[in-house]
């Protein structure tokens, strides 16, 4: 060892919700885009919240390609990721901790803390590496900040999301916490063929705003039918049971938005009747993606 332990701490504030920052920055296959230093990431093994992977850097000024195996364990509840180099190379050890702090619903502070020491025969000493990390980390954090904030402004199309047919029709949630880091609600589209129905359900936490773009829709609110022609809109209040049916001879294309978000995604919708291809569950619906169910 070089005789001392190195310690660095660097911070960046990102204009995005914590969950979105967490998802983007812990998406290992995306790291070559997020970090200018990395040429590739190869995931070797996953076990629960722990992943082992190989990082390969771009060639340095001498043409040398550095590569090593690291291991990361993510604790989403604690908003912390701990990592270590398994193949230490010139390091005696390298331990890294990432933490995430919610400053506001759409602002997150990401902190990197690195503790390490160089081997006695390493080409540089611990003091040099400390200065090097303190110089490079802010550059990489700024690059990540820009990428995450750019993601929040991307245009999302129907080809970018999974179609949900569980309640009937074709439902696509487009602008969501998962796709762009929305912090107060989400929106999407629903398409119904003539006679198709979206099974009855309600939203315990959210109001829904429904606008019919084309076709004619009947919206049953607590059992009372309301005709909503093209160009018109209707509010579905919180906790009001609602069912959608395409009436007339034309397909229906409608746009929906829900706000505010439920405390947890699985609490956002409660089914009160079965969809076209399922048995009525009689409980809160559950979905793999946070914001995929609507309208």
C-alpha positions as CSV (number, residue, x, y, z in Angstrom):
1,X,0.0,0.0,0.0
2,X,1.1,3.6,-0.6
3,X,0.9,4.3,3.2
4,X,-2.5,6.1,3.4
5,X,-6.1,5.7,2.5
6,X,-7.7,7.9,-0.1
7,X,-11.2,9.4,0.4
8,X,-13.3,11.5,-2.0
9,X,-16.8,12.8,-1.9
10,X,-18.6,14.5,-4.8
11,X,-22.2,15.7,-5.2
12,X,-24.5,16.7,-8.0
13,X,-28.1,18.0,-7.9
14,X,-30.4,16.7,-10.7
15,X,-33.7,18.2,-11.8
16,X,-35.6,14.9,-11.7
17,X,-37.5,12.8,-9.1
18,X,-35.5,10.4,-7.0
19,X,-37.0,7.3,-8.5
20,X,-36.2,8.3,-12.0
21,X,-32.6,9.3,-11.1
22,X,-32.2,5.9,-9.4
23,X,-33.6,4.0,-12.3
24,X,-31.4,5.7,-14.9
25,X,-28.1,5.7,-12.9
26,X,-28.5,2.1,-11.9
27,X,-29.2,0.9,-15.5
28,X,-25.8,-0.8,-16.0
29,X,-26.1,-1.5,-19.7
30,X,-26.6,2.3,-20.2
31,X,-23.4,3.2,-18.4
32,X,-21.3,3.6,-21.6
33,X,-23.7,6.4,-22.6
34,X,-23.8,8.0,-19.2
35,X,-20.0,7.8,-18.5
36,X,-17.5,9.1,-21.0
37,X,-14.8,6.7,-19.6
38,X,-16.5,3.4,-20.1
39,X,-16.5,1.5,-23.4
40,X,-18.6,-1.4,-22.3
41,X,-20.3,-3.1,-19.4
42,X,-20.9,-6.8,-19.2
43,X,-23.2,-8.1,-16.5
44,X,-21.8,-11.4,-15.2
45,X,-24.2,-12.4,-12.4
46,X,-27.2,-11.2,-10.6
47,X,-28.4,-12.3,-7.2
48,X,-31.2,-10.4,-5.6
49,X,-30.1,-6.8,-5.3
50,X,-26.5,-7.6,-6.0
51,X,-25.0,-7.5,-9.5
52,X,-21.4,-8.5,-10.5
53,X,-20.2,-7.0,-13.8
54,X,-17.1,-6.2,-15.9
55,X,-16.3,-2.6,-16.8
56,X,-14.0,-1.9,-19.7
57,X,-12.6,1.6,-20.3
58,X,-11.7,3.3,-23.5
59,X,-7.9,3.1,-24.2
60,X,-5.9,5.6,-22.2
61,X,-3.2,8.0,-23.7
62,X,-0.8,5.1,-23.9
63,X,-3.2,2.9,-25.6
64,X,-3.8,0.7,-22.6
65,X,-7.3,-0.7,-22.0
66,X,-8.2,-1.1,-18.4
67,X,-10.8,-3.6,-17.3
68,X,-12.0,-5.0,-14.0
69,X,-14.8,-6.8,-12.3
70,X,-16.9,-4.9,-9.7
71,X,-19.9,-5.8,-7.5
72,X,-22.8,-3.5,-6.6
73,X,-25.6,-4.0,-4.0
74,X,-28.5,-1.7,-4.2
75,X,-30.7,-0.8,-1.2
76,X,-33.7,1.1,-2.7
77,X,-35.3,1.6,0.7
78,X,-32.2,3.2,2.1
79,X,-31.5,5.1,-1.1
80,X,-28.0,3.7,-1.2
81,X,-25.8,1.6,-3.4
82,X,-22.5,0.1,-2.2
83,X,-19.9,-1.2,-4.6
84,X,-16.5,-2.7,-4.5
85,X,-13.8,-3.8,-7.0
86,X,-13.5,-7.5,-7.1
87,X,-10.6,-7.4,-9.4
88,X,-8.7,-4.6,-7.7
89,X,-5.8,-4.1,-10.3
90,X,-3.5,-1.3,-9.0
91,X,-5.8,-0.7,-6.0
92,X,-5.3,-2.4,-2.7
93,X,-9.0,-1.9,-2.3
94,X,-11.7,0.4,-3.8
95,X,-15.1,0.8,-2.0
96,X,-17.8,3.2,-3.4
97,X,-21.0,4.4,-1.9
98,X,-23.7,6.1,-3.9
99,X,-26.5,7.8,-2.0
100,X,-29.6,9.7,-3.2
101,X,-31.4,12.4,-1.4
102,X,-34.8,13.9,-2.3
103,X,-34.6,17.7,-2.2
104,X,-38.0,18.2,-3.8
105,X,-40.5,16.1,-5.8
106,X,-38.5,16.8,-8.9
107,X,-35.0,17.4,-7.6
108,X,-32.5,14.8,-6.3
109,X,-29.0,15.0,-4.9
110,X,-26.7,12.2,-5.8
111,X,-23.5,11.7,-3.8
112,X,-20.5,9.5,-4.5
113,X,-18.1,8.6,-1.7
114,X,-15.0,6.6,-2.6
115,X,-12.5,5.0,-0.1
116,X,-9.4,3.3,-1.5
117,X,-5.7,2.8,-1.4
118,X,-3.1,2.0,-4.0
119,X,-0.8,-1.0,-3.9
120,X,2.8,-0.3,-3.1
121,X,3.9,-1.2,-6.7
122,X,1.1,0.7,-8.4
123,X,2.2,3.2,-11.1
124,X,0.6,6.1,-9.0
125,X,0.2,6.7,-5.3
126,X,-2.9,7.3,-3.3
127,X,-2.5,11.1,-3.2
128,X,-2.3,11.2,-7.0
129,X,-5.4,9.0,-7.4
130,X,-7.3,11.1,-4.9
131,X,-6.7,14.2,-6.9
132,X,-7.5,12.3,-10.2
133,X,-10.9,11.1,-8.9
134,X,-11.8,14.5,-7.5
135,X,-11.1,16.0,-10.9
136,X,-12.9,13.3,-13.0
137,X,-16.0,12.6,-10.8
138,X,-17.6,16.1,-11.2
139,X,-17.1,15.8,-14.9
140,X,-18.9,12.5,-15.0
141,X,-21.6,13.6,-12.6
142,X,-22.3,16.6,-14.8
143,X,-22.6,14.3,-17.8
144,X,-25.1,12.1,-16.0
145,X,-27.1,15.1,-14.8
146,X,-27.4,16.4,-18.4
147,X,-28.5,12.9,-19.6
148,X,-31.1,12.4,-16.9
149,X,-32.6,15.9,-17.4
150,X,-32.5,15.4,-21.2
151,X,-34.5,12.2,-20.7
152,X,-37.3,14.1,-19.0
153,X,-37.8,16.1,-22.1
154,X,-37.9,13.3,-24.6
155,X,-40.9,12.7,-26.8
156,X,-42.6,9.4,-26.1
157,X,-44.6,7.6,-28.8
158,X,-46.8,4.5,-28.8
159,X,-44.0,2.4,-30.1
160,X,-42.0,3.2,-26.9
161,X,-44.4,1.6,-24.4
162,X,-46.1,-1.7,-23.8
163,X,-49.8,-2.0,-24.7
164,X,-52.1,-2.9,-21.7
165,X,-55.2,-4.9,-22.8
166,X,-56.0,-6.3,-19.4
167,X,-59.2,-4.2,-18.8
168,X,-60.2,-4.1,-22.4
169,X,-59.2,-2.0,-25.4
170,X,-55.6,-0.9,-26.0
171,X,-54.2,1.4,-23.3
172,X,-50.8,3.1,-23.6
173,X,-49.4,5.1,-20.8
174,X,-46.9,7.5,-22.4
175,X,-45.8,10.4,-20.1
176,X,-45.2,8.7,-16.7
177,X,-42.8,8.6,-13.8
178,X,-41.1,5.6,-15.5
179,X,-40.7,7.1,-19.0
180,X,-39.8,10.7,-18.3
181,X,-39.8,11.2,-14.5
182,X,-43.2,12.8,-14.2
183,X,-43.6,13.8,-10.6
184,X,-47.3,14.6,-10.2
185,X,-49.3,12.4,-12.6
186,X,-49.3,10.6,-16.0
187,X,-51.1,10.5,-19.3
188,X,-51.7,8.3,-22.3
189,X,-54.2,7.0,-24.8
190,X,-57.0,4.5,-25.0
191,X,-58.2,2.9,-28.2
192,X,-61.5,0.9,-28.5
193,X,-63.2,-0.8,-31.4
194,X,-66.9,-0.3,-31.7
195,X,-68.6,-2.1,-28.8
196,X,-65.4,-2.6,-26.9
197,X,-65.4,-1.8,-23.1
198,X,-62.8,-0.9,-20.5
199,X,-63.9,-2.8,-17.4
200,X,-65.1,-0.8,-14.4
201,X,-62.6,0.4,-11.8
202,X,-61.8,3.4,-9.7
203,X,-58.8,5.5,-8.6
204,X,-58.5,6.0,-4.8
205,X,-56.0,8.9,-5.1
206,X,-56.3,10.4,-8.5
207,X,-58.7,12.5,-10.6
208,X,-58.9,11.4,-14.3
209,X,-59.3,13.8,-17.2
210,X,-60.6,12.1,-20.3
211,X,-60.8,13.7,-23.8
212,X,-62.3,11.9,-26.8
213,X,-60.3,12.7,-30.0
214,X,-62.4,10.6,-32.4
215,X,-65.4,8.3,-32.2
216,X,-68.1,8.4,-29.6
217,X,-67.6,7.1,-26.0
218,X,-70.0,6.3,-23.2
219,X,-68.5,6.8,-19.8
220,X,-70.5,5.3,-16.9
221,X,-69.8,7.1,-13.6
222,X,-71.1,5.2,-10.6
223,X,-73.5,3.5,-12.9
224,X,-74.8,6.7,-14.7
225,X,-74.1,6.8,-18.4
226,X,-72.6,10.0,-20.0
227,X,-72.2,10.3,-23.8
228,X,-68.9,11.9,-24.7
229,X,-68.6,12.7,-28.5
230,X,-65.4,13.6,-30.3
231,X,-63.9,16.9,-29.2
232,X,-65.4,16.7,-25.7
233,X,-64.0,15.8,-22.3
234,X,-65.2,14.6,-19.0
235,X,-63.8,14.5,-15.4
236,X,-63.7,11.2,-13.5
237,X,-63.5,12.3,-9.8
238,X,-61.5,10.4,-7.3
239,X,-63.1,7.1,-6.0
240,X,-65.9,7.2,-8.7
241,X,-66.4,3.9,-10.4
242,X,-66.1,4.2,-14.2
243,X,-66.5,2.1,-17.3
244,X,-65.7,3.1,-20.9
245,X,-67.7,1.8,-23.9
246,X,-67.2,2.6,-27.6
247,X,-70.6,3.4,-29.0
248,X,-71.5,4.1,-32.7
249,X,-69.8,2.6,-35.7
250,X,-66.4,4.3,-35.4
251,X,-63.3,3.3,-33.3
252,X,-62.7,5.5,-30.3
253,X,-59.3,7.2,-29.7
254,X,-59.1,9.1,-26.4
255,X,-56.5,10.8,-24.3
256,X,-56.4,10.5,-20.5
257,X,-54.4,12.1,-17.7
258,X,-54.4,11.2,-14.0
259,X,-53.2,13.3,-11.1
260,X,-52.0,13.2,-8.4
261,X,-50.0,10.0,-8.2
262,X,-50.9,7.2,-5.7
263,X,-48.4,6.7,-2.9
264,X,-47.4,3.4,-4.6
265,X,-48.2,2.3,-8.1
266,X,-50.2,-0.8,-7.1
267,X,-52.6,1.4,-5.1
268,X,-53.6,3.5,-8.0
269,X,-56.4,1.4,-9.4
270,X,-59.1,-0.8,-7.8
271,X,-61.0,-3.2,-10.2
272,X,-64.7,-3.6,-9.6
273,X,-65.3,-6.0,-12.4
274,X,-63.3,-8.4,-14.5
275,X,-61.6,-7.5,-17.8
276,X,-62.5,-9.3,-21.0
277,X,-59.9,-12.1,-20.5
278,X,-59.7,-12.6,-16.7
279,X,-61.6,-13.6,-13.6
280,X,-62.5,-10.7,-11.4
281,X,-59.7,-10.4,-8.9
282,X,-61.7,-8.4,-6.3
283,X,-58.6,-6.5,-5.1
284,X,-56.2,-3.8,-6.0
285,X,-54.7,-4.4,-9.4
286,X,-51.0,-5.1,-9.7
287,X,-48.7,-4.1,-12.5
288,X,-45.1,-4.5,-13.3
289,X,-44.7,-0.9,-14.4
290,X,-45.5,1.8,-12.0
291,X,-47.7,3.9,-14.2
292,X,-49.1,1.5,-16.8
293,X,-52.6,1.2,-15.8
294,X,-55.3,3.6,-16.9
295,X,-57.7,5.1,-17.7
